[in-house]
Every structure is written in C-alpha cells, then in structure tokens.
Amino acid sequence: MPHAENAPSLVSIRHLTRIFDVSKPWLNRVVERLPKRKLTAVSDVSFEVPERTTYALVGESGSGKSTIGKMVVGLLPPSDGEVEIEGINLDTETDPDKIEQVRSDIQMIFQDPYASLNPRWRVRDIITEPVRIKGGDTNGLAEKLLEQVGLSAEDAIKYPHEFSGGQRQRICVARALASDPKLIVADEPTSALDVSVQAQVLNLMSDLKDEFGLTYILISHDLTVVRHMADRIGVLYLGRLVEEAAPDALFTDPKHPYTKMLIEAAPRMDGFGREITPPEGEIPDPISPPSGCAYHPRCPIAIDRCSKERPKLEWKGESRVACFLAEA
Amino acid sequence: MTTPVLSVRNLTVEIPTRAGLLKPVDGVSYDIAAGEILGVVGESGAGKSMTGNAVIGLLDRPARIASGEIHVNGRRIDGLSRKDLRKIRGKEIGMIFQDPLTSLNPLLTIGDQLTETIQEHLKVSDGEAKLRAIRALDEVGIPAAKDRIDAYPHQFSGGMRQRVVIALALCAEPSLVIADEPTTALDVSVQAQITALLKRLCRERGMAVMLVTHDMGVIAETADRVAVMYAGRLAELGPVREVITRPMHPYTEGLMRATPDASEGATRLRQIPGAMPRLGRLPTGCAFHPRCPKVQDKCRQDPPPTRDATGGRAACWFPLTEEAVPA
C-alpha cells in the first residue's frame, strides 16, 4: 500500500466476510424442496484504522455497515477473514489475559438511547458497570464522567427516564468511556436525535476524542454527518467497500458512481428548487445480488464488462475505488 | 384574491392532563394555495405533526381543538361530525404517513386497498375503479402496474411501498395533501425519488401540499414556503429562499447551522445549547429564550406577539434581520 501511515493501526480488518443463513426451517425445506438460502451481508472488506483517527463506514440500508461494527466489537463472529485489534485477533487468540485486555479497550455506542439503557438502573450503576465487572474502583467515577459529557454530578442518582434523548446519548458516551477504552464503535449514534441535539453529541464526541486519545469507528447512513467527523470514509454498497477516501477528496472528487449518486441525492440547504434527476432503482436483494459489479444495474455509466466481472478495490491516487471506469 | 385551499386561523390544540392543560399547538395560522408546497419544519415536540393531524381531524383523545378555525376550499371543517369528516378525508384531503409499512393493510392486495378508497369517494363501477387504480400506480412510477396490482404490501420494497401510499392518498384526487415525514424512513437515493415525485404531482395537479419534516435540506429543495415551529408556536413563516438565506428568528438560524451540510468542510457544527422544553414546563416569555443567543430581558418576561398580530415573518422581539419591504 502506498499509504502506510506513520501511526500504527489500532484496527486491521482483512477480507472480512459474514454470511447469514436465511433458509426456511428444515422441515419446510424438506417438504417444499427448497434449497438453503444464504445472505452475504459483508463480503471481503479490508481496511485499517490508525490510532487516534476516526474511520467512518457509510452506506444505505442493507449495505452491511452495522454487521461490520458488530464483528469488530466481537458481537458476531466473522464467517471469513479477520479483525485484528492492537495486533491481536480475538477469534484465534488463546491467551485469556490478552483477550481480556483487548476486550476492555473496545466499547460501543448504539443508535437508540431509549433501548440501550436499563430503565431500572440508576445512571451511576449504568455508567460504572463496565468497571465494576472487572472489580475496578468506581468511587466518584460516574460523577466525574457525567461532568465530562456535559451533565452534572447530581444526575448520577437519577433514572434514565428522567433524561431527554440527547442527554441519554451522553450517558451512553459516559458509559463507553468508563473503562478507559482505546476504540469506540458508534453505530448511528445520532440518527435518533434532533438536529440541534445531534450537533451537541457529535461535537462532544470529537472533543472527547482529543481529550482521551480515542479511535472511532463511526457507522452512519448520512454522508453529511460523517464529513464533519471522519479522517477517512469507507462507502459500502451491498456488503462491499466501493470507495475509500479522505472526506475532502470524497466530497470534491468522488470517483465511484455510487458515491457520486449519494452526494448528489443528499438534500442541500442551498438547493432551492433544485431539479435533480432522481437516482434510478433501489438496492438489490442481497440474497441474489447482480453479477459483476453489484451497482451496475443502477449505474449511469456501466459498460458490458461491469455486468460480467467484479471490479477490485484498487488504489487510485489517494483513494481506493472499486470501479473499472474510475480515474486517478 | 383566490381562496386558499387550506386556511388555518389561530389554531390551538389542548391536551388536558393531571399536571394541567398542555398546548402542543398554540395559536398557529397559515394558508396554502393551490399548487403550493408549504414545508413545516421543527424538532420533535414542536407540534408539527399535531398541526397536520388537527387539520385532517385525526387528533387522538384527549387532545382536542380548543380554538381556531380550519377552512378547506372555503368550507369550515373543524367541528364537523365524524361522519362528515370521513367524507372529506381522502376526497378533499389526502394523507401520507411516515412509515409506509404500517400505513398499508398487510392482508389486502394493494389493488383492493386502492379500489376501496376510490369507490368510497367516487361513484364508479368495479372495472372503472380498477382502471383508475392502475392509472394511479402508473402515475407514481410503479413499473408494470397492471401486473403488480394484485400484489401484497410485503412484496414491495420500502420506496415502492411509499409510492403505493402516495397513490392511495391521491387516488380520489384531493385538493390538499398532508405529507407527514414522507421520506424519513427511506434511504437518501429513494428519498430523492419520492420528493421529486411529490413535486411533480403537485405541479401537474395543482394540489396544495403540507410537507411536515425535520429536515431543512428537504424543505429547501421541495417547498415554496416554510413554517418553522418551536414548542407549539410558529417561530417564522415565509418564502423558503428568504427564510433560509436571511432567517429572522434565532431558532431558524440555529436550526440551519446545526444541520450538517455536504457543501462545507470538516468544520465544527454549531450547536444550539439545551433541548426543546417540555410542554408542561414551558419557560415564561418567549419559549426559545433559554436557548437563544440574543436573549434580552424583554424575552424572558413577555411572549413575542404572534405573526398574526404583527403581520411580520417571525415571532420574535428582536429579529435578526429587517424584513424586506414588500414592493
């Protein structure tokens, strides 16, 4: 790779693949003579996340972005390929001490702050749980973290229902910080929030990144949100990376037609009466994806080759692109 | 001057609770003319959906219209009986909801749902109703409408389902359509398709459209005029270009600055401090004053006069810009 960064990679993802079995129950299969059905949610995805950077995964529904996030934190085992964090592959590592160490360096923030906090627990117990489980010292920890995320120390004795959506997401951030992690995987952390509150949470996350030296993997469907946060953006389509670039390069000079379409279709505040030709078609069925490049049925510039052969993700200048027609 | 298709005057919705009377919509007035798209924007709890539901008579009890008037095509419709409202719903006012999955009946084919709606409002034969249903599906861009009319909702993708919902809302040819977050559950590429469709239909049929959304970008691209709501009141209402390029209410400005925009680089987002107040605990004076960067003593004590009273664009004591003098 021409871009071996100076900072060592905290996360290395190589040829990551996840296949789900979506067959009908076995009796139906026998009686109705149906074949097994496989859904490939993530297919041969590789990327590196250097320490203290933010890597954003962007894609529409069904692109596999959340599945990648779950595999990174270990909530789902990969079907193929590997996730290496701090040089340790959690699926093959046998030393329990090392596994323990790496696991405590990873935390996650979920989309829905209403579902991800236990309504029967006080905020203090929620925040200190990751530390308490390991037998760490939790004295004053919740109060300190609450102040760091912009709430007050007195909030520690309250219950989640006493907070608004934005405040709850701050509590989730505080919980993620409790065990002093290096990597935080945030899966659509602001999609459930109003814009004014979304801005608060995103700004908080970038402040904490500098303060704690964090590394983020940020998962979002919204390209405009990640532009403000990411150091590098990976665009997913139907389980594959189609383009990876730095934010400015991605927005000013998108190389993959799918990225171009995403940027073009996003509503713009200065787009008064903008008449755009809306993009064609929708994301195809992942159980039987199109041959060749999965985007070719919707692609305005597709050639014959696109339907027969799948383009590889290759370096074109500063970006990686999977398109035959992309220019450096 | 022609009568506007929808005219809402001083509408107030109340919800009596043990903690007291809540006003999710408080003294809201606006008109929508034929062929015009009015965008209603605001954060959750601003009262934007409640306003739409009040117009179409779908308020859930105990919420009720406390005062104000709603006129559709010059006829007053608030206070009508449920039976009379039923006739108006669908025929004169079409409704498009956010979630296309829950607004279609999963047990009926989309053809059945369309013909039922058509025959409820128009006296046509079964054959004619079916033809109209196919035409309606055709018009919203469903390929091979003739073959797909016997399909069930689950056989359609999210974007296609939303097209069916739009066809359903429009099949009795209403003059007013209320679209409540029609693209929020959809991916950006499909969102662009649906907004383009709404714009085209509005233009072709001369419908009045009330587009409720939280997304300023969608409003900018789709609406002719925009109403910004905050805590149940209209903060600002005006032509979309005016409001976005020269906002008069500090909340409008804050809302726009907080929206991430693709046309700017990796800058820090401008945030509005705090959150929308709860209805039971509205601050005194202007409801926005605790979050307002330009707050003065007067804002803390007295609520700003409504737009009706002043005839101005924004309900604010100290608007950010002078209003352009009408030529």
Interface residues (C-beta under 8 A of the other chain):
Chain A: E60 S61 S164 G165 G166 Q167 D194 V195 S196 V197 Q198 A199 Q200 L202 N203 S206 H221 D222 L223 T224 V225 R227 H228 M229 A230 P247 D248 F251 M261 L262 I263 A265 A266 P267 R268 M269 D270 G271 F272 G273 R274 E275 I276 P278 P279 E282 I283
Chain B: E43 S44 S157 G158 G159 M160 D187 V188 S189 V190 Q191 A192 Q193 T195 A196 L197 H214 D215 M216 G217 V218 A220 E221 V240 R241 I244 G254 L255 M256 A258 T259 P260 D261 A262 S263 G265 A266 T267 R268 L269 R270 Q271 I272 P273 A275 M276
